[in-house]
C-alpha cells in the first residue's frame, strides 16, 4: 500500500468520490475526508470506505475548548479512523485530553500548525507582530504536539525539515503539493521532490490528482517522485 501519499477527496458528494475511485479499480488508497464530503454525506461514509480496504484520514480540524473537543473525539471514535486533525491552537489541556483518548482507540492525532493558505504577511496582520514568521510559529506549535505525544503535525513542506531537525520523532504531513506552478489558494507550496528533500513523511495531494486527466497515472507519478530515494536505499 502506497500509504505515504494521501489523496484529499474534496468532493461535493459520494457519487463524485465513487466516480473518482473507479479510476483505481481494486487499489487500496489513503484518503483524506474533509468538511465538504463529511458535511454532505455524513460520517457513515468512513466505515464504507474502510470496508473497501482504504485508510482514512479525517480532516475536520477540531478546535474548541478542551471538554468539547474531547467529547467530539469520543463521538468520532465509533468510526474506523486512522488519522484525525486537531488545531494545536486549542491549547495544552485540549491536546493532552485528546492524546490520552486517541491512544485508547488507536487513532493517530495530527496537530494543525499554520494553514498553507497563510504567509508571513497574513500572520503578522493576524497577530499584530511585524516580526512573526510562519517558521517560528510552526516550530512552537510542533513543540506542543511533541509534548502531547501526538503522532504528527500538518505543516507546509517548507517547514518539515526544521521540524525534523528539532523533533525527529514527529511525523510531518504536508499539503501544498504542486506538480507545476499554477494559481492556487495555497501560498507555502512545494513539488513532491522538494517535499522529499525537506523530509516530509506524508504528502497530502488533492486537485493535482483529483482533477488530473488521468488520476491513476498522476497518483503513481507522484508516488514514484516522492519515494525515489527511499526505494534506492
C-alpha positions in Angstrom: 0.0 0.0 0.0 1.4 3.4 -1.0 0.4 4.9 2.3 2.6 8.0 2.3 0.6 9.6 -0.5 -2.8 10.8 0.9 -5.4 11.8 -1.6 -7.5 14.8 -0.5 -11.0 13.8 -1.5 -12.6 17.3 -1.6 -15.7 16.2 -3.5 -19.2 17.5 -3.1 -20.8 14.2 -2.7 -20.4 10.4 -2.6 -21.2 10.0 -6.3 -18.2 12.2 -7.2 -16.0 10.2 -4.9 -17.1 6.9 -6.3 -16.5 8.1 -9.8 -13.0 9.1 -8.9 -12.2 5.9 -7.1 -13.3 3.9 -10.1 -10.1 5.0 -11.7 -8.1 2.9 -9.3 -10.2 -0.4 -9.6 -9.2 -2.5 -6.6 -6.2 -0.5 -5.4 -6.3 0.5 -1.8 -5.6 4.1 -1.1 -5.1 6.5 1.8 -8.0 9.0 1.6 -8.4 12.4 3.3 -12.0 13.2 4.0 -12.7 16.8 4.8 -15.5 19.1 5.7 -17.0 19.2 2.2 -17.7 15.5 1.8 -18.4 14.7 5.5 -20.9 17.6 5.8 -22.6 16.4 2.6 -22.7 12.7 3.2 -22.2 12.2 6.9 -19.7 10.1 8.9 -21.0 6.7 7.8 -19.0 7.0 4.6 -15.9 6.5 6.7 -16.8 2.9 7.6 -17.9 2.2 4.0 -14.5 3.2 2.7 -12.7 1.2 5.4 -14.7 -1.9 4.3 -13.3 -1.3 0.8 -9.8 -1.5 2.3 -8.9 2.2 2.2 -7.1 4.0 5.1 -8.9 7.1 6.4 -7.5 10.5 7.4 -10.4 12.5 8.8 -9.6 16.2 8.4 -12.1 18.1 10.5 -9.6 20.3 12.3 -11.3 20.2 15.7 -10.8 23.5 17.5 -12.6 24.3 20.7 -12.4 24.3 24.5 -10.9 21.1 26.0 -14.1 19.3 27.1 -15.9 20.0 23.7 -13.0 18.6 21.7 -12.7 15.6 24.0 -16.4 14.8 23.6 -16.2 15.2 19.8 -13.3 12.7 19.8 -15.3 10.3 21.9 -18.2 10.5 19.4 -15.8 10.1 16.4 -14.1 7.0 18.0 -17.0 4.8 16.9 -15.8 5.2 13.3 -12.8 3.5 11.8 -10.5 6.5 11.6 -6.7 6.1 11.1 -5.8 9.8 11.5 -7.6 12.8 12.8 -6.7 16.5 12.8 -6.9 18.9 15.8 -5.8 22.5 15.8 -2.8 22.9 18.1 -4.0 26.4 18.9 -6.7 24.7 21.0 -4.1 24.6 23.8 -2.2 22.3 26.0 -5.1 20.9 28.0 -7.1 20.0 24.9 -4.1 18.3 23.3 -3.4 16.2 26.4 -7.0 15.1 26.9 -7.3 14.1 23.2 -4.0 12.3 23.1 -4.9 10.0 26.0 -8.3 9.3 24.5 -7.0 8.7 21.0 -4.4 6.2 22.2 -7.3 4.1 23.7 -9.0 4.0 20.3 -5.9 3.6 18.1 -6.3 6.9 16.3 -3.2 8.8 15.3 -3.6 12.5 16.1 -2.2 15.2 13.8 -1.8 18.7 15.1 -2.7 21.5 12.6 0.0 24.2 12.8 -0.4 27.1 10.3 -2.7 26.7 7.2 -0.8 26.7 3.9 -3.1 29.4 2.7 -1.3 31.9 5.1 2.1 33.5 4.6 4.2 35.8 6.9 2.3 38.9 5.9 -1.1 37.3 6.8 0.2 36.1 10.2 1.8 39.4 11.1 -1.5 41.1 10.5 -3.5 38.5 12.4 -1.1 38.5 15.5 -0.2 42.2 15.4 3.5 41.4 15.0 5.9 42.8 12.3 8.5 40.1 13.0 6.4 36.9 13.3 7.2 34.2 10.7 5.4 31.1 9.8 8.5 29.1 10.6 8.7 30.3 14.1 5.0 29.8 14.8 5.0 26.3 13.3 8.0 25.2 15.4 6.3 26.5 18.5 3.2 24.5 17.6 5.3 21.5 16.9 6.7 21.5 20.4 3.1 21.4 21.7 2.4 18.4 19.6 5.5 16.6 20.9 4.7 17.4 24.5 1.2 15.9 24.0 2.6 12.8 22.3 0.8 13.5 19.0 1.7 11.3 16.0 2.5 14.2 13.7 1.7 17.7 12.5 0.2 19.3 9.5 2.7 21.8 8.1 3.8 23.1 4.7 6.7 21.2 3.0 8.9 24.3 3.6 8.8 23.8 7.4 9.2 20.0 7.5 13.0 20.0 7.6 13.1 22.4 10.5 10.6 20.3 12.4 12.5 17.1 11.8 15.8 18.7 12.9 14.3 19.5 16.3 11.7 16.8 16.7 12.8 13.8 14.6 10.1 11.6 16.2 7.3 13.8 14.9 5.7 12.9 11.6 5.3 15.7 9.1 2.2 15.6 6.9 2.4 18.2 4.2 -0.4 19.6 1.9 0.5 22.3 -0.5 1.9 19.9 -3.1 2.0 21.1 -6.7 3.3 19.4 -9.9 3.8 22.7 -11.7 3.5 26.4 -11.0 -0.2 27.1 -11.2 -2.5 29.6 -9.5 -3.7 28.3 -6.2 -5.3 29.3 -2.8 -2.2 27.9 -1.1 0.9 30.0 -0.6 3.6 27.8 1.1 3.9 25.1 -1.5 6.4 22.6 -3.0 6.8 19.9 -5.5 6.9 16.2 -4.4 10.7 16.2 -4.9 11.1 19.3 -2.8 8.9 17.8 -0.1 11.0 14.7 -0.1 14.2 16.8 0.2 12.6 18.7 3.1 12.0 15.4 4.8 8.2 15.3 4.7 6.8 11.9 5.8 3.4 12.1 4.0 2.1 14.2 1.1 -1.5 15.3 1.0 -2.4 15.8 -2.6 -5.8 17.0 -3.8 -6.5 18.7 -7.1 -3.3 17.7 -8.7 -4.7 14.1 -8.6 -8.4 14.5 -8.4 -8.6 16.9 -11.3 -6.0 15.2 -13.5 -6.9 13.9 -16.9 -5.5 10.5 -15.7 -5.8 10.4 -11.9 -4.3 6.9 -11.7 -1.2 7.8 -13.7 -0.7 11.1 -11.8 -1.0 9.4 -8.4 1.7 6.8 -9.4 3.9 9.6 -10.8 3.7 11.5 -7.5 4.4 8.3 -5.6 7.5 7.5 -7.7 8.8 11.0 -7.5 8.3 11.2 -3.7 9.7 7.8 -3.0 12.6 7.7 -5.4 15.4 7.9 -3.0 13.7 5.6 -0.4 13.4 2.9 -3.0 17.1 3.1 -3.9 18.3 2.6 -0.3 
